[in-house]
C-alpha cells in the first residue's frame, strides 16, 4: 500500500488523473480521502504505481494549463 499526499494546487486535475490511472492499472485499488490517495497492489509494484500516478497528475495539470494556448493556435491556423 502506498500513500500519496496531493498538493492543493493539483486538486483540480485529480479526477482526470484518477480516471486515467484506473484505466491503466485496473488491478490497483485506489481510495481518495481529502487530498490523500492510497494505492493498494502488489508490494513490488508500489513504487512504480506511485511514480506513474504522480506523472499522470502532472500531465493533466500541464494539459489543462495549456488548453487555451492550443485552442488559440488551432484557430489561427484554421483562419
Protein Blocks (a to p, Z undefined) as FASTA:
>chain_A
ZZddddfklmmmmmmmmmmmmmmmmmbccddehjaccddddfklmmmmmmmmmmmmmmmm
mmmmmmmmmmmmmmmmmZZ
